[in-house]
Amino acid sequence: MNKNYLKSLDRIANQLELSFDKQTAIIFGVFNGYMVCLIPFNETYTFTLKLSISRKNEMPDSELVKQVVSESKIIANCKVQGYQVTYTLKAGNMFGKKSGVKLQEGLEKITNFLKTEDFQNCCQDCGTEEALDIYNVSGIPLICCESCFKDHCDKLSASEYAQKQKQENLIGGLVGALLGSLIGVIAIVIFGQLGYVSAVSGIIMGVCSLKGYELLGGKLSNKGIIGSGIVMIIMVYFGTRLDWSISVANYFIDIDILTAFRVLPTLMTEGYIEARDYYVDLALVYLFTALGAIPTVISLLRNRKVKNASYKMSEAS
């Protein structure tokens, strides 16, 4: 996640006198007597505000808690699921100084409304109002009691064990990487015929190859990352050469695409094609593919780390 973005979230958390969990990028704590979690949406200025509340030991009425939405332009909508209530808050420009002010306004509107209606904090699972805290389980913030948190941890451990026992299908994964890379080849050819060496085609190649491996291989291990990388290297070469072969076939009417593909090195050697231009194009597509693949791998590894984490957020902040 962008470092400047994380700094902005940290600054907003300080403005609101709340805590900030860097691992999940979630702002959390107690605001006006209510446990709250502010979850940013895709590095934008939009947040999901999560609460867990009850009134007289009963789940919140959906129509009632939605009434506050109309009281502020910052509050976009409201959803209720059991004891969980989520509001969407629009804070304007993330890097602007008024983001924290807008969020504070939205939080005050909502929490004051909940106080007026006599809502209390409660566990999002069992509804108890005792021994509550904010926890992280697989990157998801939970407002719950310690007993329910332990139940979530037990389920997570069982899921992790099942995933580890799952066998990776190397052949299936390589087939998936190959099929995914074909989408990248199509993108290389389309943009190439339009006269561009596009970053988009390289990114498509990188992302689709890795996702294809994960889809048919069952999981993407380090072995799978290496295998997908080899497939990408081969297919970027194939896609670039195919793109140039199509251009040659269009220029020399008596040469078809397959023939152009086969004799392309000879045409460069004999000077019919500028070899330097071809290899510059090839190098750029490799570069753009790396720009697509490397962030995808980093994101995958980071998400894998977050997915396996569970802890009390107040102790980690």
N, C-alpha and C positions, 0 to 999 in steps of 0.2 A: 504494500500500500504506500502511496506517495507520502514522503516524509513531511512535506509542507502541509498536506492534508491532515496528517496525524497531529502536527503542531497546532493547527487550527482547532481541532477537536479538543485538545488538551486545554487550549486557551478558553474555549467555550465552557468546558467543565469547571474551570476556575471561576469564570464569571457567574456561573450558576451555583457555586459552592458545592459541587458534586465531585465524584471521583471519576477517573478515566482508566479503563483497562486497555492497555496498548495491544495486547494479544488479539482481542476481539474488536477493538476500536469502538467500544460501547461506553457511553457516559451513564453513570448509575449513582444511586445513593437515595437519601431521604430528602424530599422537597415538600415543605409545608405539611409535614406529618405523614406523607405517603411515600412508599418505596417505589422508585421509578427507574426505568431503563430507557435511555434514548439510543436508538439503533439507527445509524446513518444508512441511507440507501445509495449503493453504488457510487460512493464518493461524490455525492451531490449535496445540495442544501436542504434536502427533504429527510425528515427523521420519522421513525416509528416510535411513539411513546407507549411503553408497555407498563401496565399496572395489574395488580391482582387484588380484587376488592369483593366485599360482601356487605349485605345489610341485614341485620337480624339473622345472621347465619344462613342467609339465602343468596343465591347467585344474583348478580345484577340484572335488572330488567333492561333489555336492549334499547327499547324506545326511550326510556328515561335517560340513560347515560349519553344518548346521542343528541339530546337537546342542547348541550353546550356547544356543539359544532357550529351552530348558527350565530354564536356570540362573538366569534372572532374570525377574521380572514386567514389567520395563521393556522387554524384548525381545519383540515381539509375533510376528514371523514372519521368514522368510528366503527370498530368491529368488536363483537362480543363472542367469546367462546368459553363457556363455563364461567369460571371466576375471572378469566383473563379479559382485560379490556385494552384495546389498542387504538390510539389516535394517530393520524398522520399530521405532522407539523411541518409547515413550510417556513424556513428561516431566512429566505433571501439568499444573498451572496455569501458562500461559505467563508470567503476571505475578507468579507466586510466586517466592520466593527459592530454593526447592528444585529448580527446573527444571534449572539448571545442574548441581546435585549429582546428580540422577537421571541426566542424560545422561552425566555423567562415570562414574557407576557402570556404566551400560550399555556405554560405550566400553571401559572397563577389562576388563569381563568378556569382551567379544568379542576385543579385541586380545591379551589374555593367552592366550586359547584358541588364537588363530591362531599365536601364537609357540610354544606348546606343540606344535602340529602342524606347525611348521616352514614356514609359508607366508611368501612374500616379496611385496613390491610388484612389480607388473608393468604394462606397457601393456595397456589393456583391449582393444586391437585386435589387436596382433601378438604380445603376450606377452613382449616384451623387458623386461629389468630395468634397462636403461641409460638415462640422460638423461631421467628421468621428471619430469613436472610436472602441475599441475592447470590446465586450460584451460576457458574458457567458449566454447561454440559455439551460437549461437541460444538462449541461456538455459539450455542443458544443460551441466552440469559433466562434463568428461572427464578421466580420469586416464590419460595416454598419453605417448608419446615425441613429440619435435618433428616427426619425419617423418610420423607418423600425424595429428598436428594439422594439418600443412600439407595433407594429403590431404582432411581435413574442410573446411578453408577453401576449397579448390578446388571441392569439391562445393557448398558454400554459395554461392560466387560464381556458379557455373553456374545454381543454382536462382534466385538473385536476378535474373540476366539474363533467364531464362525468364519470371519473374513480371513484369518490366518490359515485356517484349515482348508480354505478354498484353493483349489489348484489353479495355477495360471496356465492358460492354454497358449503356449508360445506360437504354435503354427497358426491358430485362429487369430491371435493378436497381430501377427505379421501380415496375414491376409487383410485384416481390418485396417492396418496402417497403409497397405497398398491401395485398398479401395478408397480410403480417405485421401491419399496422395493424388489419386486420379482427379479429384475435385480441384486440387491445387494445380495440376497440369492443365486442366481446362481453363482455369483462371489465367495462368501464364500465357496460354495461346491467345485467349480473347484480348487481354490487355496488350500483348505483343503485336497482334494484328491491328490494333488501334494506334500503334506507334508509341506505346509506353512500356517502360520497365517499372511496374507498379509495386509499391510496398504491400498493397492489399493482396496480390497474388502470392507473395512469399508468406505472408501471415496466414492466409488460408491454407497453404501447404503445410505449415508447421502445426497449426491447431488441428486440422482435420486428420492428419496422420496420427497424432498422439491420441485424439479422441477415438479414432477408428480402432487403434490397438486396444484401448481400454474397453471398448464396447464388445469386441469379439474375443478378446483375450481374458476377459473376466476381471482383470485388475492390471494396473500399470506399475510394474516393479522397475528397479534399476535396470534389469536385463531388458525389460520392455522399452525403456527410454533409449537404450543403446540400439536395440533392433529398429525402433522407429526412426532413429537418427540415420542409420544406414539406408533405410528405405527412402528417406527424404533426400539424401545425397544423390542417390541413383535417379530418383524421379525428377528432381530439379534439373539434372543434366538432360534427361529424356525430354522434359517439357520444353526447355530452352531450345534444344536441337530440333524438336518438332516444330516449334514456332518459326525458326529460321528456315526450315525445310518447306513449310507452307509458303513463306515469302518467296523462296527461290522458285518453287513450282508456279507461283503466280507471275513471276517475272519472265521465266523461260517457259514458254508455252509448250514446248516439246518434252518437258520433264515433269513426271508425276511426283507426288509427295513422297512415296516410298523410295523412288530413285534418288530424289533430292536428299532424303535422310541418309541414304547409304553413301552418296558421293560428296557430302558436305565437307569433310576434311580435305578432299582433293580440290574442291573449288576454292578453299581457303589457301591451300598450298600454291595453286596456280594463279592466285590473285584475283579471281572472279568475285570473291567476297573478302572484305576487310576483316582479317582474323582478329585484329585488336578490338574492333567493335563487338564481335561475337563474344569474346572472352570477358569484355567489360560487362556486357549484358548478363552473362552467366554468373560473374562474381557478384553483381548487384542482387540477382535473384537469390543466390546463396545467403547474402547478407540479410535480405528481407525475410527469408525463411527462418534464419537464426533469431531475428527480432520477434517473429511469431512464436517459435518453439521455446526459446529460453524463458520468457515470462510465463508461458503456460506451464512449464516444468516447475518453475519457482512457486507459482500459485498452487500447483498440485501438492508439492511438498509441504508448503505452509498450511494448506487446508487439511492435509493428512495429520499434521502436528496438532492443529486446533481440534480436529475431529476426535483425537484420542485424549484430549485434555478435559478434566473435570476438577473444579476447585471452587472454594468460596471466594468470590470476587473481592470482597472487602479486605481479605488477607493478601491478595496479589497486587493490589493497586499501590 
